[in-house]
Amino acid sequence: RIAEALQETDDVAEFKKIEEAILRNIDDLHWDEKAQTYCDATIDDYEESVHVCHKGYISIFPFMTGLLPPDSPRLKAVLDLIADPEELWSDHGIRSLSQKDEFYGTDENYWRSPVWMNMNYLIVDNLLTVAKAAGPHQKQARNMYTQLRKNLVDTVYESWKETGFAWEQYNPDTGAGQRTQHFTGWTSLVVKILGMPDLEGKGGHDEL
């Protein structure tokens, strides 16, 4: 897009090829048909490419970074994973790891359950993109966007009312702020979330 704005035609063509290769590799190398999710790719003892699947933020990065178009054949499975309360969805935001994962809430539990506002900002922003685009998943994305936006704002606000602080991360079960307090780095993204459009009057109360 920068090359287009600068009218650098040769660069536009070169970067377009790189973008297309990245998009192909996301599906070819990382999509696991059986798990219906994106997975880490590694090499086994026989030098064959195999998947290591832990459903969480890592599995929805293609969506969070805006690389899944509204008509992507993978989008439905990604939205269903995000919206599943037994996997990633919580009343306080999207969990960093699925509740069903063997590592959920274990050891240091830094990225193994907590809700992070920076990641949730990317999720809610891309839900808005899908919600505004005509397509088969528009209604589901709109409803998820409306509820997630409310959950995130309520979580940060209620914790701030109780403690007087914004926090580095939030507990997915209670909404309590955790780790570093007075964290006005990425948690301040809640202000941008507040500034996003309200779609509630456009069918936002329909079932997910």
Salt bridges, closest charged atoms under 4 A:
GLU19 OE1 - LYS16 NZ 3.44
ASP27 OD1 - ARG74 NE 3.65
ASP32 OD2 - HIS51 ND1 3.01
GLU33 OE1 - ARG74 NH1 3.63
ASP80 OD1 - LYS76 NZ 3.31
GLU86 OE1 - LYS100 NZ 3.64
GLU87 OE2 - LYS55 NZ 3.82
ASP101 OD2 - HIS54 ND1 2.75
ASP107 OD2 - ARG112 NH1 3.25
ASP154 OD2 - LYS150 NZ 2.69
GLU158 OE1 - LYS161 NZ 3.66
ASP173 OD1 - ARG95 NH1 3.55
GLU200 OE2 - HIS205 NE2 3.03
ASP206 OD2 - LYS139 NZ 3.95
ASP206 OD2 - ARG142 NH2 3.56
